[in-house]
Amino acid sequence: MATAKEVKLLLTCCRSCRSLRGPQSRAFAALVPGVSQVDNNSDFLGKKPHRKHPGILRLPHVRLPQALANAAQLLLFGEKLREGETKETKRGQHVRPVRSIEKQVQALSNYLWSRHLPIEPEELQRRAADLEKKFLENQDSTQTEEKLRGAVLQALRRTTYHWQKLSYNEELSLIYMAARLDGGFAAVLRAFHEIQARIPEFQPQTLMDFGSGTGSVAWAAHSTWGQSLREYVCVDSSAAMLDLAEKLLKGGSESGKPCIPGVFFRQFLPVQFDVVVSAFALNELPSKADRIEVVQNLWRKTSHFLVLVENGTKAGHRLLMDARDLVLQNKKPKEERFSMVILARGSPKEANRWPRVTQPVLKRPRHVHCHLCCPDGHTQHAVVTARRHGRDLYRCARVSSWGDLLPVIAPSEFPLSPAEEPTES
């Protein structure tokens, strides 16, 4: 029997990102021209210390709410396991083997992180045409059309990613919960924290979660805006997932009292809400046309914020950039690695248009390397020194982390390399 400590590993939230070490981190030290200047138009520090400058947005180590962790453990193992218990099944009670669950969790996690986007029909036709042209050039021209078609289809099957929609039954829903409950909660909580930190006066009353899965969005929203939220609507096409989310809300049973009041479960999209969320759901849609329709629908249903969160992979980032471009282009008529985009109605405040740190900050003697995503969408490698950019920005850069904002504005000059910087006293 696994100990309580072993079981806890399945449900403990990891840090949002890990530090890079060795050759991978040393590669970031290569100097790139272009560095931003201090935002002197505002007293960005005020009376705050550098370690708490207004661009700091990261969260401390995140853990699941205890009630949620207890309910998940109950659903997985049948009861809370006590320190020192063996893995024997108690009389009349079934307890799932922990090692078996761990293998299934690892297999599902690997699969989810390795998924690519489904191939669009136009791209498939283009590949088929290229293959047919290649075969005609390299093979006997007397080959029959039927054999040529067969060779093309065989090559396509061998080289094309076979995307499949996941169908969540009761068992797979439990495995998904063990694999993604903590990471999904942490990622969405980080997105909500971004809104709360930058617009503290925002107090939403209604929230909709599209593709709600285990319901972790409702728990994260309750942790952030529990005093103002009155209605949470969880929408998912899987009845098994909706049933699991409701059990988690009721402490792991079907008849318990909900830990969060005002949560409703649906299999269709309701009306309009203050906040609309889609977390790890766009990747489950079979085509770009379906994703466009869903994003447009979700954007219409929010009166304030649309939060989209996907895996921190190239495929996840591509999904969010497509969604971001779709909304922005039609505006006039989201250690758990993740990608997120938060789209707000109205015009952004100029005071908040600082670049975001997109990689671990490298601290070196008398200089700091910061990789930034600027408001215009371009990336920039800034080398910040106290002598060139001032003590305030230098110290702010040294205490900043991946995901924070840096209080700087547009680039105006090239930096010196560390070897060329005069020695500071």
N, C-alpha and C positions, 0 to 999 in steps of 0.2 A: 504494500500500500504506500502511495506517495505521502510524504509529509506535507504539512500545510505550507511549508516554505517552498517545496517543489511545485505545488499547485499554484501558488501565488505568482510564479514566474510566467504563467500563461496569461495573466490578467494585469500585470504591472506595466504601466505606460513607460515607454522609453523616451530619451531626449529627442528633441525635434531634429537635430542633425549632429553628426559626429565630426570631430576635428580630424583633419587630414594630416598624415605624417609622412616622413620619408621623402622619396623622389617626387611623389605627387604634389606635396606641399612646396617643395623647392622650385617646382616649375612655375609657381605663381610669382616668384621673385623677379622674373624677367621684366625689365622696365618697358613701359609703353607710354608714348607721349600723351600729354593731356591730363591736367589736374584741375579740380575746381577750387574756388576761393571761398573764404568764410562768408556766410550770409550776414553781412554787416548791416543789412536793412532792418534787422530785428534784434532785440536783446534776447537771443534764444536761450541763454542760460538763466537769466534772472538771478535768483538767489539759490538756485539748485547747484549741488556739486556736480562735477563732470560725470561721475559714474551714474548719475540720474538725469542726464540731459534729455530734452524732450523727444529726441529721436529714438530713445530706448523703447522697444516694443516687445522684447522677448518675455516669455513667461518663465517662472521658475520651474523646477521639476514637477511635472503634472502627474497626478494619479487619478484613477477613476473614483467617483464618489463611492463611499463605502457601501451604501445600499445597493448600488449597481454591481459592484464587484461581488458582493455576497449573493445576489440573485443569479449572476452568471455562473458562479461556482456551484450553486445549488442545482441549476439546470444541467450543468456538465457532469457532475459527479454524484448527484442524488442527495448529498448532504455536505455540510461543512466538515472538512477533515481536520482532526486535531493532531497536534504535535505528537509524534511517536506512534501513530496508528500504522498498522500494516496494510498491505494491498489486498487482503482477503475480503471477500464479499460477506457482508453481515447477513445474518439469517433473515431470509425473506426480502432482502433489499439488493437491487442491482447497482453496482458502482462501476463506471467505465474505466478501463485500464488507462492510466495516464500516459504510458509510453505509446500506446496506440493512437491516442489523441494527438500527442506531440508530432508523430509522423504525419498524420493527416493534416495538421495545422501547417507544418513545414511544406508539405506538397502543395497545398492550396495557396500559401503565401508565395512560393516560387512561381506558381502558374500566374497569379494575379500580377506580379511584378514583371513577368516576362511577356505579357500580352501586348500585341500590336493592334493598331486600328484595323478594322475590316477593310479589305480592298474594294474600292469603288468600281462599279461596272465599266466606267470609261477607262480606268487604268488597266483593268483586266483585258479589255479589248485591245488597248495599245500594246500590251505585252504579247498578246496572241499574234498581232500583226507583225511585230518585230521578230518573233520566233519563226513565223511562217516565212518571212523574207530571208532569215538566216538559213533555214533548212533548204530553201530553194537555191540559194547560192552555193551551199556546200555539198548538196546531195545530187543524186541522179535526177535529171529533169524529167525522166520518164516515170517517176514515182506517181502512183495514183493519188487522186484527191483524197480518197478515203484514208490511205496510209499517212498522207501528210497531215490530215486533220488529227488522226490518232497520235502522231508523234508530237504535235503541238500541245494537245490536251495532256499527254503524259509529262511533257516538260513543265507545263503550267502547274500540274499537281505537285511536282517535285520542288518547284521553286517559289510557290505562292504560299503565304501564311494563311492557314486555315482557321479563321476566326469562328468561334462558336459562342452562342448565347448561353450563359449559365442558367440552369433551372434549379432554383433553391427549394428543395424539399425540406422536411423537418430535420433530417440528419445533417445535410449540407449547411443548413442555416446555423446549426449549433457549432459546426467546425468553423464557419465564417466568423461567428461571434468570438470564438477562442482566438482566431487569427487576427481579427481586425477591430475588435471592440475598443481596445485601449488606444491604438494608433488613430482610428477614426475620431474618437472623442478628443484626443489631444490636438489633431489638425484643425478641427472645427472650432475648438475652444480658442486656439491661436487666432483664427480669423475673426471671431467675435471680439476677442481682446483688442484687435486692431481697430475695430469700429469704436469700441468703448473708450479706448485711450485717446483717439483723435476727435471723437464727438461725444464727450461725456454727457451732454444734455439729451442725447437720443435715448428715449425710453419706449421701445416697441411694446405693443399690446397683443399683436397677432403674428404668428410665424407658420410658414408652411415648409415642410421638408419633402422634396421630390426624390424618390428612390430611397426611402427612409431606412430600409434595412433593419438593423438592430435597434434603431431609435436613439442612437448616441447623440444626434443633433439636438433632440429635445432636452437631453440631460445637460449638454454643453450650454444651450440657451438658458436653461433654468439656472445654471451656475453663474451665468453672466447677468441676466436680466430678470431673475426670478421675482423681483419685487413689482415689475410692471407687466410682464407677460400674463395674459389671461387665457389665450387660446393657442394650442400647438396642434397642427394638423399634419399627420404623417401619412404620406402617400406612397404605396409600393404595389407593384403588380403581383408580388408573391404573397399568397395567403399565409404560407408557412412563416415568412419573415414577419408579417404583421402580427401573427399569433405569438411569435417569440418576443417581439418588441413589447407587446402588451404584458406578457408574463414577466419580463425584466422589470417593467414599470410596477408590477404588483409583488415584487419581492421573490420572484421565481415560481409563483403559483398562478392559478387561474381565477382564484376568488379573493385574493388579498386586496388591501386598500392601496390605490395608486400612490406612489411616492411623490408624483407631480400632478397637481390638479389641472384639469382643462386640456388633457391630451386626447385627441381623437384620431382614429385610424381609418383610412380610406383607400380604395383602389382606383380612384379617379381624381382629377384635378378640381379643387374647389374654386372659390372666388378670390378676391384680392387680399393681400396681407402686407404688413409693415416690412417684414423680412421674408425673403424666399431663399431657400438653400437647396443646392444639389451637391451632395458629397459622394464621390466615387460612383456616380450613376451614369454619366455621359458615355463612359467606356462600354456600358452594357447595351448601347443602342446600335443597331446593325448597319446603319449607313449615315453618311454626312447629311443627307436630306432629312432623316429622322432627327438628327442632332440639331439641325437648323430650326426645325419646327418646334422642338421641345424648348430650346433656348429662347426663341421668340415668344413662346407661350408663357414661360416662366418670367420673362422680363415684363410682359403685360400684366402679370399678376402681382407685381411688387409695387408698393407706393414709395418705398425708400431704398432698400438695399437688396441686390441679388448677389448671393455668395456662392461661388462655384469652387469646389475642391476636388482635385484628382491626385493620383499617384505622382510622386516626384520623379517621373521618367520622361523621356523624350515624347512618348506618346501622350502622356498626361499633360505635359506642357503644351503640346500642339493642340490638344482639345481645347484648353483654356484660351489660348491665343486666338483660335478660330472663333470661339464664343465671344471673346472681348471685341474682336474686330466686327463681328456681326452686330453687336449691340451699339457700338460707337458709330458705325457707318449708317445705322438706321435711327440714330438718336433724334435727328431733327424731325421727320414726318412721324481668381473656394492663399529620443531620436527616431522620430517618424518623419521621413522625408516626404514632402508633399508639395504640390503646386497649388496656388490659389489665386483667384482674382475676385475682387469686390467691386461691383458696379453700383454706383449711387446715382439717383436721379438728381438733376440740378447741376450747377457748375461747381467744379472743385475750387477750394480756397487756395489762393496763391501761396499763403503761408505754409501750406502743407506740401508744396511741390518740391520737396527735397529728394535726392536720389536714395535708393535703397541698397543696402549691402547685400550682395548676391553670393558671396563665398566667405569661408572663414577668414577673418582679419589676421594678417601676418604681422606680428610685432617684431621689429628688428631694432638694433641699437640706433637710437635717435631718428628713426623713421618708421612709418607704418604703411603697409600695402593694403589698399581697399579696392575691391572690385565692385563697381556701382552700376545700377540700372537707373538711368537718368529719366526725367519726366518726358523727354521727347522720344523715349523708346530705345535710345542708343546705350550701349554698355561702355564703361570707361574704367581704366585702371589708374587709380589715383595714388600717388606716392606723397604722403603727408609728413611734413617735418615742422617742428616748432619754430625754427628760424624763418622758414619761408611762409608759413601759413598761420603762425600765431600759436601761443601756448594753449588757448582754449580749444581750437579745433584739433590740435595734435592730441591733447589729452582725451577729448571726446572720441576721437578715432580709436585710440588704444583700448577704450573700455567698451566699444561697440562690438556687436556680434552679427552673425548671419541673420538677415531679416530686419535689422534696425534701419532707421533713417539717419543720414548724416547731414548736419546743418550747413550745407554748402550750396553754391549756385553755379551758373554755367562756367565752363572752362575758358581761360583767357591766356594761358601761357604754358610752355613746356616745363616739366620739372627737371632738376638736375639729378643725376644718378647719385646714390649714396656715396660713391667714391669721390664725386666732385663736390659734395657738400662741405663747406668749411667746418672745421671742428668747433663744436659749441663748448663754451666754458661752463 
